[in-house]
Amino acid sequence: MVTERGSYLESLRRLYAYETSPRLGLSRIKRLLGVLGNPQDCAPAYHVTGTNGKGSTSFFISTGLVDRGLKVGLITSPHLYECRERIRINNCPISYHTFTQVEALVEEAAVSLREQPSFFERITAMAFVAFQNAEVDRIVAEVGLGGRLDATNVVKTKVHVFTPIALDHCDRLGSTYEAIAMEKVGIVRSSAPMVSSAQRTEVEPVLQKHAKDYGCSLSFVDGLKDTPFSTKHEALAQTLVANASLSASALNTGEKDDRFELDLNLAMEAKWPCRFVERRRSYLLLLDGAHNAHAAREYRRWCETRFRGGGNALLVFGASKGHHSNDTFFALLAELSSAAGATGDALNIAHVILVRAQHPRSCDPDVLREEIIEDKRWGLYAEDIFLEVGPSIAHVVKRAENNEFLEETPTLLVTGSLFVAAEYLAAIDGTVCDSLMPMF
């Protein structure tokens, strides 16, 4: 007898047969949704783009709407453990049965199309069908890549939301802040209001021009100055406070209600997976999916609040293709080497283990090691850091749990990729995972 999870896994096998690398363009998704009756129009949407913090901001917005009694469909990417995490109703992943059901409907609709939609385009269509069937009141859609040509850029937007825009995916989106901002602001196709985090000076004019061209109101939110929170919770990273503040502003704008206040307890409960995770084991584990220079800076700021003094630390680092892994690695070293705890003593990165997540887009750690050694920046650290390649994340976890690093390094830092962070936590917690995890 086939179980619901068995049917779900069969649906996954069909989905993974289609292109899983990002394929930008709207023609395929529009044709697919047209065959399905345009389910994306079933409810107004909060459309969230940016470089860092899109997932947590989307989740906070969804949490605020659910807290006010609305039924909310949330689509995010990537998933970390199970593909159904991408499609949520009232913040809960859809069931195995629902996933299988909507996948079959989308597969049937796609048969008539000359050009077959990609994995991400199919998942996006599945989300909209699930939301329509559930009769949601609002949709919260996180952009997968860029914005202008992303498959989510078909929603009936209620509020355009912009998290901090930084350099990332430069091979696909452009090599300057202005170029990347142009791709992100491409989600604006109507006069729906725009709400943005504070942005770099190169980015703000791009958003302002688009707002003027489309007749949108535009407000910038300084997450730490404009926070509606009366207190700061030391365990909550500043970037999450800023994201929650941006979310509250978006909710105030979209619902025309200035009473939306996400308190810190709610924010902590709604914390997005693998972002700023602290575990007190026999060692101190500080884990985050930081994968670019901007995120590295936020990770360092958070780490400073989580340990008392200096001392040695072990950095477990892995990267995903398309994220300038060398630059991220050296940004992390520079940031973490300057991190100072409550006593003011700096953290000393004495040991680095390069790892590879079990993911098709993960960087080969042996290749990464050669690139690091050949980089002239390594000369600043070579004498003080022991650099090695770990055979697997599970192997590093086993060594850590057996206290092999404890005498040398009581603090363990795991970062560089959401997939590395997720796999480390899964090994500790025994989490059930899908066998394949496409990035987008």
PyMOL commands that set and color helices and strands:
alter all, ss='L'
color gray80, all
select helices_A, chain A and resi 4-16+27-35+39-42+54-67+83-86+96-110+119-134+170-173+177-187+204-214+238-255+264-269+293-306+325-337+365-374+376-380+393-401+418-429
alter helices_A, ss='H'
color red, helices_A
select strands_A, chain A and resi 45-49+72-75+87-89+92-93+138-142+157-162+194-197+218-221+277-280+284-287+311-317+347-354+386-389+411-415
alter strands_A, ss='S'
color yellow, strands_A
deselect
rebuild
show_as cartoon
